[in-house]
Amino acid sequence: MQFRHALNECCDYPKEKRRKNMPVNIVSLTASEIEAVLPALAELRVRVFRDWPYLYKGSLAYEQEYLARYATSPGAVVVAAFDAEDLVGAATGQPLAEEVEDFRAPFSAVGLDPDRYFYFAESVLDSAFRGRGAGHAFFDRREAHARALGFDRAAFCAVIRNDDDPRKPADYRPLDPFWKKRGYRPVSGLTVGFDWPDIGETQHSRKQLQVWAREGLGKQT
Ligand SMILES: CC(C)(COP(=O)(O)OP(=O)(O)OC[C@H]1O[C@@H](n2cnc3c(N)ncnc32)[C@H](O)[C@@H]1OP(=O)(O)O)[C@@H](O)C(=O)NCCC(=O)NCCS
């Protein structure tokens, strides 16, 4: 399989060292390397996004169709996290110009040129592998990829939920402080609407996603 090939080429992670406290192996996949990880990424997205704040009731059929675009987008990157040969996390991105119109149009509406932004889509990591630096690596690798393509600006979206929503787990820690430390800020007045059925819903319902952005990708935060 293509991603195993990439893993063998890029990483050394000897079997005897595979322990639960070991960092996961991070590999940046582009172009024809992407396709092989998409089925596992679809499954990960459905599993991870079930949780607050996404509460996403996804189907593998939709996921595979949604994710297929990365394999054909010339500027796309999938930063994959492996535990041995298992995909345990991934973060994706592509130039905003290659994203669907629903994501591009709100930028234009607030006077920002979508062509200047590299867009980070999902970051998903199996909960058993969190807190080992993969989240930072996902940003580092995608920012490096964006810079290599000549982008100085990056953006991503985060779903907006009411703070007093009873579905919010008592121990939930928002990622906002992490994103701010990495130099990203919510862009005032810039949200994107997206529909999905929440867990427990039978119909799609509209969510608003807050756009976060950073300029000066080449500079230290
Ligand atoms: C986002 C995600 C991939 C990050 O993975 P991770 O393993 O936690 O990443 P890291 O170990 O690099 O930690 C990144 C930062 O997250 C924060 N963090 C760690 N554990 C956390 C937790 N349980 N809750 C909230 N933030 C946490 C820390 O502030 C850390 O930064 P630090 O350097 O200041 O300590 C992972 O948390 C995840 O899959 N979350 C669910 C999906 C999601 O919300 N994705 C983002 C929107 S698409």
The ligand as an ORCA input file, in Angstrom:
! r2SCAN-3c Opt
* xyz 0 1
  C      -6.443     18.643     18.330
  C      -5.668     17.373     18.662
  C      -5.309     16.666     17.376
  C      -4.385     17.764     19.387
  O      -3.700     16.591     19.757
  P      -2.829     16.517     21.095
  O      -2.190     15.217     21.230
  O      -3.664     16.965     22.233
  O      -1.712     17.599     20.758
  P      -0.434     18.001     21.604
  O       0.018     16.900     22.503
  O       0.554     18.533     20.605
  O      -0.957     19.171     22.518
  C      -1.344     20.380     21.921
  C      -1.892     21.305     22.944
  O      -3.203     20.870     23.279
  C      -3.461     21.183     24.628
  N      -4.017     19.980     25.230
  C      -3.425     18.833     25.574
  N      -4.324     17.996     26.084
  C      -5.507     18.631     26.009
  C      -6.819     18.284     26.358
  N      -7.126     17.103     26.900
  N      -7.789     19.177     26.120
  C      -7.506     20.376     25.572
  N      -6.279     20.748     25.229
  C      -5.296     19.890     25.445
  C      -2.223     21.612     25.295
  O      -2.325     22.991     25.578
  C      -1.134     21.387     24.255
  O      -0.315     22.461     24.129
  P       0.890     22.760     25.155
  O       2.087     22.692     24.326
  O       0.574     24.104     25.639
  O       0.880     21.715     26.232
  C      -6.514     16.429     19.555
  O      -6.731     17.072     20.787
  C      -7.835     16.025     18.947
  O      -7.898     15.149     18.099
  N      -8.953     16.662     19.405
  C     -10.306     16.308     18.928
  C     -10.607     16.857     17.543
  C     -10.497     18.363     17.483
  O     -11.049     19.083     18.292
  N      -9.757     18.857     16.471
  C      -9.526     20.259     16.288
  C     -10.491     20.878     15.349
  S     -10.549     20.102     13.745
*
